[in-house]
Amino acid sequence: MRAIPMILALGCTCLVHAADQKPNVVIILTDDHGFGELGVTGNPIVRTPQINRFAAQGASLVKFNVMPVCSPTRACLMTGRYNYRTGVTDTYLGRSMMHPDETTLAEMFAAGGYRTGIFGKWHLGDNYPMRAMDKGFQESLVLNGGGLAQPGDSPDPADERGAYFNATLRHNGAWVKTKGYVSDVITEAATQFVAKNDGHPFFVYLPFNCPHLPHQVPDEYRRRYEGKDFGAAAFPTNGHPMTGKIDTDDLARVYGMIENIDDNVGRLLARLEELKMADNTIVVLFSDNGCQKHNGYNAGFQGWKGSTFEGGIHQFCFLRWPAGVKAGRQVDRIAAHIDIAPTLLDLCGVPKPAPVKFDGVSLAPLLRGESVQWKDRALFFQWHRGDAPERYRAFAARSQDWKLVQPLGVGERKWDGRTDFKLFDMANDPFELKDVAAERPDVVAKLKAEYDAWFNDVTSGRDYAVPARIYIGAPQENPVLLTRQDWRGVDANWGPKGHGFWEVKVVAGVRYDVRLIFDPLQADGDATLSLGGVSLRQSVKADATECAFKGVALPVGPGRLQASLETGSADLGVKYVEVKRLD
C-alpha cells in the first residue's frame, strides 16, 4: 500500500472549454440523509447555506423517490433500471453486488466522449468485474462495501479518531492511505478531477458516505450543535409528530456531518465557478434513502431508513443547469432514481446504447418547462432482507395521486407472510396520516395488479440463486481480497460468530497463495480452506492472526470458497481471505 495525501495527483489545470461542448455532469449523492435534514426543506437548525443557495438556482423534483436503503438506490441510479433486474437485492452478505452484464451510466457517458470519475461510496461490488473502475469509471477513489468502519474496510487499523479520519481507500484499485476527514478527501479529489480539463466533458459521481453511521465528524462541526434544542417545539409541526427520546449528542454529530457536506458542496460549486464551467455543468443532488431512526425531525413523515413509508423513500432532488434549466422551476410529477440516467443522457445529447432498456423516463421536457401531455404511471419501491425478492413483502406502489403500502416483513430473515395493505391519498394527504384502503378498494386492486405485473417483470430475468461472482486469477485484480461484506450463507453475518462462503469464479489454472486473516485465536486450532474438490488444513497457534496456504492449485470455474477456524468445539469464520495469483 502506498501513502497518498488528501490532494491527489490527478494532473494539471487546463482551461480548455469549447462553447459548443456538451454539458458536464456532476451527481452528488448523500448517504442516510433525510428529506427534512436541510434548511431548504424546512429544518431550522441544521446549517446548509450552500445547498440552500444551490437549490434556489435550479429545479426541484418535489415528488422524488428512492429505495429504502442504499445499494438498491445506487443500482437504480447507475442503470436507469429497477435494482431487482440487476441482481442487487440488499446491502450486504453478497446481495449488493451488481451483475457485470448491466450497463452503467458511467459506461454510457464514457462511450459518449466523457471523462468519468467516482469519488466516494460505490457499494455495488468491491471486486472484479463489479468495481466502479470495471464499470466505466476511468478515475476511481472509493471505499469498500457500504461504508467505512464496516467489514469491507482495509485490514489496516483505523485512525484513533475513527475510520472516517485518514481512511484507507482504493485509488484505481490500489489501497491508499489518505489524509484528512473522508468527506473532505473525496471532495478534493473530485474537484481536482473537474479541474483537469482536456477539452472533453466530464461526468463526476460524488457519493458521500456521510451522514451514515458511525457518526464521526471533526469536533469543530459537532461543537456547533452542542446544547441545541432538538425538541419538537423547535421544528415545524406538520404531519406526524416527533416522538421518543432524542440522543442530542448523536444528532449533533449527524447535523455536523451534514454541515460538513454542505461546505464541501460549496467548495465544488465554487471551483466550477472559478473555472467558468458552472453555466454548462448539470449538477444533481439527492440522498439514497431516509435517515437512520434518531427520533429527531423527519419533516412530518412516518418511517425511517428501511421503510417504504415516506420517511424512507421520499427525497429532495435538486438539478441545476444555468444554461438549460430555469432557476426555481418546481416539477410536481412523480419521479424516482430510475429517471436520473435517461434524463441526463437526454439533456446531454448522449445516445442510449441500443441493448439497454430503461425502466425510468426522461424528465427533460418537464425540466425545460415544455408543454407536454405527461402520462401518469406507477413507480415501485421494495426492500427486505434476504437473497431473493418476495412478492408483497415490504413494498410500495406509487401513482401521481395514490400510494399503496404493505410495510410488513422488512427486517426479518424469514417472513411469516402477513400483509397489511394501506392506501393513502397522496394528493390530499402527503404525510400518510389516514389509511383509506377500506374506502377505495378499487384503487387498492388497481395498484396491487400493477405491482404484480411489475414484480413478475423485474424478477423474471435473474436467477437469484446464482449471484454475481467474484473473479479470482484475472489480471485486472491481483491479489483479490474477500471480505465479510460479500460472503453468503445461513450463518453469514458481521458478528464474531459469523461463518460464510464466497461465490467465486477461478479464471486461470495457475497456483495461488491464499492468506487467511482473523482475530487473535484464543487457543490452538486448525485453519481450513475449501473450493470445489480442494480441501486443505493446517495447524494454527493461539494468538495467531493469519495463516497462509502456499502454491495452491485452485479448480478453474465457478465455486464456493470457504475458510474457517476450528479451536476445540468452536468453528469460526475468518475476517478476510486474500488470494494472490502466482505467475
C-alpha positions as CSV (number, residue, x, y, z in Angstrom):
1,M,0.0,0.0,0.0
2,R,1.2,3.5,-0.8
3,A,0.5,6.7,1.1
4,I,-1.5,9.4,-0.6
5,P,-2.2,12.9,0.6
6,M,-5.6,14.5,0.5
7,I,-4.7,16.2,-2.7
8,L,-4.4,13.6,-5.4
9,A,-2.0,13.8,-8.3
10,L,-4.7,13.9,-11.0
11,G,-3.0,16.3,-13.4
12,C,-2.7,20.0,-14.2
13,T,-5.4,22.5,-14.7
14,C,-6.0,23.5,-18.3
15,L,-8.8,25.9,-19.0
16,V,-9.9,24.5,-22.4
17,H,-13.7,24.7,-22.9
18,A,-15.4,24.9,-26.2
19,A,-18.5,27.0,-26.4
20,D,-20.5,24.2,-28.0
21,Q,-19.2,21.4,-25.7
22,K,-21.8,19.0,-24.3
23,P,-22.7,19.9,-20.7
24,N,-20.6,18.5,-17.9
25,V,-22.4,16.4,-15.3
26,V,-22.0,16.1,-11.5
27,I,-24.1,13.8,-9.4
28,I,-23.8,14.4,-5.6
29,L,-25.4,11.6,-3.5
30,T,-25.5,11.8,0.3
31,D,-26.0,8.7,2.5
32,D,-28.8,8.2,5.0
33,H,-29.7,11.9,4.7
34,G,-33.3,12.5,5.4
35,F,-35.6,14.8,3.5
36,G,-36.0,17.1,6.5
37,E,-32.3,17.5,7.2
38,L,-31.7,20.6,5.0
39,G,-32.5,24.2,5.6
40,V,-34.2,24.4,2.2
41,T,-36.6,21.6,3.2
42,G,-37.7,23.3,6.4
43,N,-35.1,22.3,9.0
44,P,-34.5,25.5,11.1
45,I,-31.4,24.1,13.0
46,V,-29.1,22.4,10.5
47,R,-27.0,24.8,8.6
48,T,-26.9,24.2,4.9
49,P,-26.4,27.6,3.2
50,Q,-24.6,26.3,0.2
51,I,-27.2,23.6,-0.7
52,N,-30.0,26.1,0.0
53,R,-28.5,28.5,-2.5
54,F,-27.8,25.7,-5.0
55,A,-31.4,24.5,-4.7
56,A,-32.7,28.0,-5.4
57,Q,-30.5,28.3,-8.5
58,G,-32.0,25.2,-10.1
59,A,-35.1,23.0,-10.4
60,S,-36.6,20.8,-7.7
61,L,-38.3,17.4,-8.2
62,V,-40.8,17.8,-5.4
63,K,-42.2,14.3,-5.6
64,F,-38.9,12.4,-5.9
65,N,-38.5,8.9,-4.5
66,V,-35.7,6.4,-3.9
67,M,-35.4,2.9,-2.5
68,P,-35.5,2.5,1.3
69,V,-31.7,1.5,1.5
70,C,-28.5,2.4,-0.3
71,S,-27.4,-0.4,-2.7
72,P,-30.8,-0.7,-4.4
73,T,-31.0,3.0,-4.9
74,R,-27.4,3.1,-6.3
75,A,-28.1,0.3,-8.7
76,C,-31.2,2.1,-10.0
77,L,-29.3,5.3,-10.4
78,M,-26.4,3.8,-12.3
79,T,-28.6,1.8,-14.7
80,G,-31.9,3.6,-15.0
81,R,-33.4,0.2,-14.2
82,Y,-35.0,-1.3,-11.1
83,N,-32.4,-2.9,-8.9
84,Y,-34.1,-6.4,-9.0
85,R,-33.2,-6.6,-12.6
86,T,-29.5,-6.0,-11.7
87,G,-29.3,-8.7,-9.1
88,V,-29.0,-6.2,-6.2
89,T,-31.5,-7.1,-3.5
90,D,-29.9,-5.9,-0.3
91,T,-26.9,-4.1,1.2
92,Y,-24.6,-6.8,2.4
93,L,-23.8,-10.6,2.5
94,G,-23.2,-10.7,-1.2
95,R,-26.6,-9.2,-2.1
96,S,-25.3,-5.8,-3.1
97,M,-23.1,-7.0,-6.0
98,M,-24.5,-5.8,-9.3
99,H,-24.2,-8.3,-12.2
100,P,-21.4,-7.1,-14.6
101,D,-23.7,-7.5,-17.6
102,E,-25.5,-4.3,-16.6
103,T,-24.5,-1.1,-18.5
104,T,-23.9,1.8,-16.2
105,L,-24.4,5.5,-16.6
106,A,-20.6,5.9,-16.5
107,E,-20.1,3.4,-19.4
108,M,-22.8,5.3,-21.4
109,F,-21.1,8.7,-20.8
110,A,-17.6,7.3,-21.5
111,A,-18.9,6.0,-24.8
112,G,-20.2,9.5,-25.5
113,G,-16.8,11.0,-25.1
114,Y,-16.9,12.0,-21.4
115,R,-14.2,11.7,-18.8
116,T,-15.6,9.8,-15.9
117,G,-14.7,9.7,-12.2
118,I,-16.1,8.4,-9.0
119,F,-15.1,9.7,-5.5
120,G,-16.7,8.0,-2.5
121,K,-19.1,5.2,-2.0
122,W,-19.8,2.7,-4.8
123,H,-21.5,-0.2,-2.9
124,L,-22.2,-2.3,-6.0
125,G,-19.2,-4.7,-5.8
126,D,-15.7,-4.5,-4.3
127,N,-14.0,-7.0,-6.6
128,Y,-13.5,-7.5,-10.3
129,P,-15.6,-7.5,-12.5
130,M,-18.0,-5.4,-10.4
131,R,-15.9,-2.5,-9.2
132,A,-16.6,1.1,-10.3
133,M,-13.4,1.0,-12.3
134,D,-14.6,-2.0,-14.2
135,K,-17.9,-0.4,-14.9
136,G,-17.0,2.8,-16.8
137,F,-15.2,5.0,-14.3
138,Q,-11.8,6.0,-15.6
139,E,-10.8,7.6,-12.3
140,S,-11.8,6.0,-9.0
141,L,-11.2,6.8,-5.4
142,V,-13.7,4.7,-3.4
143,L,-14.3,3.0,-0.1
144,N,-15.2,-0.7,0.1
145,G,-18.6,-2.1,0.9
146,G,-21.4,0.0,2.4
147,G,-19.3,2.4,4.4
148,L,-16.2,2.9,6.5
149,A,-16.0,1.1,9.8
150,Q,-17.6,-2.0,8.2
151,P,-16.1,-5.4,7.2
152,G,-15.2,-4.2,3.8
153,D,-12.5,-1.9,5.2
154,S,-8.8,-2.5,4.6
155,P,-7.2,-4.8,7.1
156,D,-5.1,-1.8,8.2
157,P,-6.1,-0.4,11.6
158,A,-8.4,2.6,11.6
159,D,-7.2,6.0,12.8
160,E,-7.5,6.5,16.6
161,R,-10.2,9.1,16.0
162,G,-12.3,6.7,13.9
163,A,-12.5,5.2,10.5
164,Y,-13.6,8.5,8.8
165,F,-10.2,10.1,9.5
166,N,-7.1,9.3,7.4
167,A,-9.1,6.5,5.8
168,T,-7.5,3.8,3.7
169,L,-9.4,3.9,0.4
170,R,-8.9,2.4,-3.1
171,H,-7.5,4.6,-5.8
172,N,-7.9,2.9,-9.2
173,G,-7.9,-0.4,-7.4
174,A,-4.9,0.1,-5.1
175,W,-5.2,0.7,-1.4
176,V,-4.0,4.2,-0.5
177,K,-3.7,6.0,2.8
178,T,-5.5,9.3,2.6
179,K,-5.0,12.3,4.9
180,G,-8.0,14.2,6.4
181,Y,-11.7,13.7,7.0
182,V,-13.2,11.4,4.4
183,S,-15.8,13.9,3.0
184,D,-13.1,16.5,2.6
185,V,-10.8,13.9,0.9
186,I,-13.2,12.7,-1.7
187,T,-14.4,16.2,-2.5
188,E,-10.9,17.5,-3.0
189,A,-10.3,14.5,-5.4
190,A,-13.5,15.3,-7.3
191,T,-12.5,19.0,-7.5
192,Q,-9.1,18.2,-8.9
193,F,-10.7,15.8,-11.5
194,V,-13.0,18.6,-12.6
195,A,-10.0,21.0,-13.0
196,K,-8.2,18.5,-15.2
197,N,-10.0,19.7,-18.3
198,D,-8.6,18.4,-21.6
199,G,-11.4,19.7,-23.8
200,H,-13.7,16.7,-23.1
201,P,-16.8,17.0,-20.9
202,F,-16.8,15.2,-17.6
203,F,-19.1,13.0,-15.6
204,V,-18.3,13.2,-11.9
205,Y,-20.1,11.0,-9.3
206,L,-19.5,12.2,-5.8
207,P,-21.3,9.8,-3.5
208,F,-20.6,10.7,0.2
209,N,-20.7,8.0,2.8
210,C,-22.0,10.6,5.3
211,P,-24.1,11.1,7.4
212,H,-24.1,7.3,7.6
213,L,-23.2,5.5,10.8
214,P,-20.9,5.7,12.7
215,H,-21.4,9.4,13.3
216,Q,-17.8,10.5,13.2
217,V,-17.1,14.2,12.4
218,P,-14.4,16.7,13.2
219,D,-15.0,18.3,16.6
220,E,-15.4,21.8,15.1
221,Y,-18.6,20.7,13.4
222,R,-20.0,18.7,16.3
223,R,-19.5,21.7,18.7
224,R,-21.7,23.9,16.5
225,Y,-24.7,21.8,17.6
226,E,-23.8,21.2,21.2
227,G,-26.6,22.3,23.6
228,K,-29.0,22.9,20.8
229,D,-32.7,22.3,21.4
230,F,-33.7,19.4,19.2
231,G,-37.1,19.0,20.7
232,A,-40.4,19.1,18.8
233,A,-41.1,22.7,19.7
234,A,-38.0,23.8,17.7
235,F,-39.3,22.3,14.4
236,P,-42.4,22.6,12.1
237,T,-45.4,20.7,13.3
238,N,-46.9,19.4,10.1
239,G,-47.6,15.7,9.6
240,H,-46.6,13.0,12.1
241,P,-45.4,14.4,15.5
242,M,-41.8,13.7,16.7
243,T,-41.9,11.0,19.4
244,G,-39.3,9.2,21.5
245,K,-36.1,10.2,23.3
246,I,-33.5,12.1,21.3
247,D,-29.8,11.4,21.7
248,T,-28.7,15.0,21.4
249,D,-25.0,14.2,21.2
250,D,-25.6,11.8,18.3
251,L,-27.9,14.3,16.5
252,A,-25.3,17.0,16.9
253,R,-22.8,14.7,15.1
254,V,-25.4,14.0,12.3
255,Y,-26.0,17.7,11.8
256,G,-22.3,18.4,11.9
257,M,-21.7,15.8,9.2
258,I,-24.4,17.4,7.1
259,E,-22.9,20.8,7.6
260,N,-19.6,19.5,6.5
261,I,-21.2,18.1,3.3
262,D,-22.7,21.5,2.7
263,D,-19.2,23.1,3.0
264,N,-17.9,20.5,0.5
265,V,-20.7,21.0,-1.9
266,G,-19.9,24.7,-1.7
267,R,-16.2,24.1,-2.4
268,L,-17.0,22.1,-5.5
269,L,-19.5,24.6,-6.9
270,A,-17.1,27.4,-6.2
271,R,-14.4,25.6,-8.2
272,L,-16.8,25.2,-11.1
273,E,-17.4,29.0,-11.0
274,E,-13.6,29.7,-10.9
275,L,-13.1,27.5,-13.9
276,K,-16.1,29.2,-15.7
277,M,-17.7,25.8,-16.0
278,A,-20.8,26.4,-13.8
279,D,-23.1,27.6,-16.6
280,N,-22.7,24.5,-18.6
281,T,-22.5,21.9,-15.9
282,I,-25.5,19.9,-14.8
283,V,-25.4,19.2,-11.0
284,V,-27.8,16.9,-9.4
285,L,-28.1,16.4,-5.6
286,F,-30.2,13.9,-3.7
287,S,-29.9,11.2,-0.9
288,D,-30.0,7.5,-1.3
289,N,-32.7,6.9,1.4
290,G,-34.3,8.3,4.5
291,C,-32.3,8.9,7.7
292,Q,-31.5,6.4,10.4
293,K,-34.0,6.5,13.1
294,H,-32.9,9.1,15.6
295,N,-36.3,10.4,16.8
296,G,-35.4,13.8,15.6
297,Y,-37.1,15.9,12.9
298,N,-38.3,13.8,10.0
299,A,-40.3,16.5,8.1
300,G,-43.5,15.1,9.4
301,F,-43.1,11.8,7.6
302,Q,-43.6,8.4,9.2
303,G,-40.9,5.7,8.8
304,W,-37.2,6.0,8.6
305,K,-34.4,4.3,6.5
306,G,-35.6,0.8,5.5
307,S,-39.3,1.8,5.3
308,T,-41.5,2.2,2.3
309,F,-43.4,4.9,4.1
310,E,-42.5,8.4,3.0
311,G,-39.8,8.8,5.7
312,G,-37.8,6.0,4.0
313,I,-38.3,6.8,0.3
314,H,-39.4,10.5,-0.2
315,Q,-36.3,12.6,-1.0
316,F,-35.2,16.0,-2.0
317,C,-33.7,16.2,-5.5
318,F,-32.3,19.4,-7.0
319,L,-30.9,19.8,-10.5
320,R,-29.0,23.0,-11.6
321,W,-28.0,23.8,-15.1
322,P,-28.0,27.5,-15.7
323,A,-27.6,27.1,-19.5
324,G,-30.6,24.8,-19.8
325,V,-32.9,24.8,-16.8
326,K,-34.7,27.8,-15.4
327,A,-34.0,28.6,-11.7
328,G,-36.9,28.0,-9.3
329,R,-38.7,25.5,-11.5
330,Q,-40.8,23.0,-9.5
331,V,-41.6,19.7,-11.1
332,D,-44.6,18.2,-9.4
333,R,-44.8,14.9,-11.4
334,I,-43.7,11.8,-9.5
335,A,-40.1,10.8,-10.3
336,A,-37.5,8.4,-9.0
337,H,-33.9,7.3,-9.1
338,I,-34.6,5.3,-12.3
339,D,-35.3,8.5,-14.1
340,I,-31.9,10.2,-13.5
341,A,-29.9,8.2,-16.1
342,P,-32.4,8.7,-19.0
343,T,-32.8,12.3,-18.1
344,L,-29.1,13.1,-18.0
345,L,-28.5,11.4,-21.3
346,D,-31.3,13.3,-22.9
347,L,-30.1,16.7,-21.6
348,C,-26.6,15.9,-22.7
349,G,-27.5,14.5,-26.1
350,V,-25.7,11.2,-25.4
351,P,-27.5,8.2,-27.1
352,K,-28.6,5.3,-25.0
353,P,-27.0,2.0,-26.1
354,A,-29.5,0.0,-28.2
355,P,-29.5,-3.1,-25.9
356,V,-30.2,-1.0,-22.7
357,K,-33.8,-1.0,-21.6
358,F,-34.6,1.7,-19.1
359,D,-37.4,1.5,-16.6
360,G,-37.1,5.2,-16.0
361,V,-38.1,8.0,-18.3
362,S,-36.5,11.3,-19.3
363,L,-37.7,14.2,-17.2
364,A,-36.1,16.6,-19.6
365,P,-39.3,18.1,-21.0
366,L,-40.5,18.8,-17.5
367,L,-37.2,20.4,-16.5
368,R,-37.2,22.6,-19.6
369,G,-40.8,23.7,-18.9
370,E,-42.2,22.3,-22.1
371,S,-45.9,21.9,-22.6
372,V,-46.3,18.2,-22.8
373,Q,-49.0,15.6,-22.1
374,W,-47.5,13.7,-19.2
375,K,-48.9,10.2,-18.8
376,D,-49.5,9.0,-15.3
377,R,-47.5,5.9,-14.2
378,A,-46.9,3.8,-11.2
379,L,-43.5,3.6,-9.5
380,F,-42.4,0.8,-7.3
381,F,-40.2,0.5,-4.2
382,Q,-39.4,-2.6,-2.3
383,W,-36.7,-3.8,0.1
384,H,-36.3,-6.5,2.7
385,R,-33.6,-8.8,3.9
386,G,-32.9,-12.0,2.1
387,D,-31.2,-13.3,-1.0
388,A,-34.2,-13.0,-3.3
389,P,-37.2,-10.7,-3.6
390,E,-40.6,-12.0,-2.2
391,R,-43.9,-10.9,-3.6
392,Y,-45.8,-8.4,-1.4
393,R,-43.0,-8.2,1.2
394,A,-42.3,-4.6,2.3
395,F,-43.2,-2.7,-0.8
396,A,-45.0,0.5,-2.1
397,A,-46.7,1.3,-5.4
398,R,-47.0,5.0,-6.1
399,S,-49.0,6.8,-8.8
400,Q,-49.3,10.5,-9.0
401,D,-52.2,10.7,-6.5
402,W,-52.2,7.4,-4.7
403,K,-49.8,5.2,-2.8
404,L,-50.3,1.6,-1.8
405,V,-48.0,0.4,1.0
406,Q,-47.5,-3.1,2.5
407,P,-45.0,-2.3,5.2
408,L,-44.5,-5.7,6.9
409,G,-41.6,-8.1,6.5
410,V,-38.7,-5.6,6.3
411,G,-36.0,-6.9,8.6
412,E,-36.9,-10.5,9.4
413,R,-34.9,-13.2,7.8
414,K,-38.0,-15.3,7.5
415,W,-41.2,-13.5,6.6
416,D,-44.4,-15.1,8.0
417,G,-46.4,-13.9,5.0
418,R,-48.6,-11.5,6.9
419,T,-49.7,-8.4,4.9
420,D,-51.3,-5.1,5.9
421,F,-52.2,-3.2,2.7
422,K,-52.6,0.5,3.3
423,L,-53.7,3.1,0.8
424,F,-53.0,6.9,1.0
425,D,-54.5,9.7,-1.0
426,M,-51.2,11.5,-1.7
427,A,-52.8,14.5,-3.4
428,N,-54.6,15.4,-0.2
429,D,-52.6,13.5,2.4
430,P,-48.9,13.7,1.6
431,F,-47.9,12.7,5.2
432,E,-49.8,9.4,5.1
433,L,-52.0,10.3,8.0
434,K,-55.1,8.4,7.0
435,D,-55.4,4.9,5.5
436,V,-58.3,4.9,3.1
437,A,-57.8,1.3,1.8
438,A,-61.3,0.3,3.0
439,E,-62.9,3.3,1.3
440,R,-61.2,2.8,-2.1
441,P,-60.9,-0.9,-2.8
442,D,-60.9,-0.1,-6.5
443,V,-57.7,1.8,-6.2
444,V,-56.1,-0.9,-4.0
445,A,-57.0,-3.5,-6.6
446,K,-55.6,-1.4,-9.4
447,L,-52.2,-0.6,-7.7
448,K,-51.9,-4.2,-6.5
449,A,-52.4,-5.5,-10.0
450,E,-49.8,-3.1,-11.3
451,Y,-47.4,-4.2,-8.6
452,D,-48.0,-7.9,-9.5
453,A,-47.2,-7.2,-13.2
454,W,-44.1,-5.2,-12.2
455,F,-42.8,-7.9,-9.8
456,N,-43.3,-10.6,-12.4
457,D,-41.4,-8.5,-14.9
458,V,-38.4,-7.3,-12.9
459,T,-37.7,-10.6,-11.3
460,S,-38.0,-12.8,-14.4
461,G,-34.6,-12.1,-15.8
462,R,-32.4,-13.2,-12.9
463,D,-31.9,-16.4,-11.0
464,Y,-31.2,-15.1,-7.5
465,A,-29.7,-18.5,-6.5
466,V,-26.9,-17.7,-8.9
467,P,-25.3,-14.4,-7.7
468,A,-22.7,-12.3,-9.3
469,R,-19.4,-14.0,-8.8
470,I,-16.0,-12.6,-7.8
471,Y,-13.3,-13.4,-10.3
472,I,-10.0,-15.0,-9.0
473,G,-6.9,-15.1,-11.1
474,A,-8.0,-12.3,-13.5
475,P,-5.2,-9.9,-14.4
476,Q,-7.4,-6.9,-13.6
477,E,-7.2,-7.7,-9.9
478,N,-4.4,-9.4,-8.1
479,P,-4.5,-10.1,-5.2
480,V,-8.2,-10.4,-4.5
481,L,-9.3,-9.5,-1.0
482,L,-12.5,-11.2,0.0
483,T,-14.4,-9.6,3.0
484,R,-17.4,-10.4,5.1
485,Q,-19.3,-7.7,3.1
486,D,-19.8,-10.2,0.3
487,W,-19.8,-13.7,1.9
488,R,-23.1,-15.6,2.0
489,G,-24.8,-18.5,3.8
490,V,-27.3,-19.0,6.5
491,D,-24.7,-18.3,9.2
492,A,-23.0,-15.4,7.4
493,N,-23.1,-12.2,9.4
494,W,-20.8,-9.5,10.7
495,G,-20.6,-10.7,14.3
496,P,-17.8,-12.7,15.9
497,K,-19.6,-16.0,15.3
498,G,-20.3,-15.4,11.7
499,H,-19.5,-18.1,9.2
500,G,-19.9,-18.0,5.4
501,F,-18.6,-18.6,2.0
502,W,-17.9,-16.6,-1.2
503,E,-19.3,-17.3,-4.6
504,V,-16.3,-17.0,-6.9
505,K,-15.1,-17.9,-10.4
506,V,-11.5,-19.0,-10.8
507,V,-10.4,-17.9,-14.3
508,A,-6.8,-19.1,-14.5
509,G,-5.5,-22.6,-13.9
510,V,-2.3,-21.5,-12.1
511,R,-1.0,-21.7,-8.5
512,Y,-2.2,-19.3,-5.8
513,D,-1.1,-18.2,-2.3
514,V,-4.2,-17.9,-0.1
515,R,-3.9,-15.9,3.2
516,L,-6.5,-16.1,5.9
517,I,-6.7,-13.1,8.3
518,F,-8.7,-13.3,11.5
519,D,-8.9,-12.0,15.1
520,P,-6.4,-13.5,17.6
521,L,-7.2,-17.1,18.3
522,Q,-8.0,-18.0,22.0
523,A,-6.4,-21.4,21.7
524,D,-4.5,-23.7,19.3
525,G,-6.6,-24.9,16.4
526,D,-6.8,-25.6,12.7
527,A,-7.4,-23.4,9.7
528,T,-9.3,-25.0,6.8
529,L,-9.7,-23.9,3.2
530,S,-12.0,-25.4,0.6
531,L,-13.1,-24.7,-3.0
532,G,-14.6,-27.3,-5.3
533,G,-12.6,-30.5,-4.9
534,V,-9.7,-28.8,-3.0
535,S,-9.8,-29.1,0.8
536,L,-6.8,-28.1,2.9
537,R,-6.0,-27.9,6.6
538,Q,-3.1,-26.6,8.7
539,S,-2.4,-26.1,12.4
540,V,-2.6,-22.6,13.9
541,K,-1.2,-21.5,17.2
542,A,-3.1,-19.5,19.9
543,D,-2.8,-15.7,19.4
544,A,-2.2,-16.1,15.7
545,T,-3.9,-13.5,13.4
546,E,-3.2,-15.1,10.0
547,C,-2.0,-18.1,8.2
548,A,-1.2,-18.9,4.6
549,F,-1.7,-21.8,2.2
550,K,1.1,-21.6,-0.4
551,G,1.1,-22.6,-4.0
552,V,-2.5,-23.9,-4.1
553,A,-3.9,-25.2,-7.3
554,L,-7.5,-23.9,-7.3
555,P,-10.0,-25.5,-9.7
556,V,-11.0,-23.4,-12.7
557,G,-14.6,-22.4,-12.9
558,P,-17.4,-21.3,-10.5
559,G,-17.4,-22.5,-7.0
560,R,-17.8,-21.6,-3.3
561,L,-14.7,-20.6,-1.4
562,Q,-14.9,-21.2,2.3
563,A,-12.3,-20.7,5.1
564,S,-12.8,-21.4,8.7
565,L,-11.0,-21.8,12.1
566,E,-11.5,-24.7,14.4
567,T,-10.5,-24.5,18.1
568,G,-11.9,-27.2,20.3
569,S,-15.7,-27.1,19.8
570,A,-15.7,-23.7,18.1
571,D,-16.0,-23.3,14.3
572,L,-15.4,-19.7,13.3
573,G,-15.2,-17.7,10.1
574,V,-12.3,-15.5,9.1
575,K,-12.3,-11.7,8.6
576,Y,-10.5,-11.7,5.2
577,V,-9.2,-14.1,2.6
578,E,-6.5,-12.8,0.3
579,V,-6.0,-14.8,-2.9
580,K,-2.8,-14.0,-4.9
581,R,-2.2,-15.4,-8.3
582,L,1.4,-16.7,-8.8
583,D,2.5,-16.3,-12.4
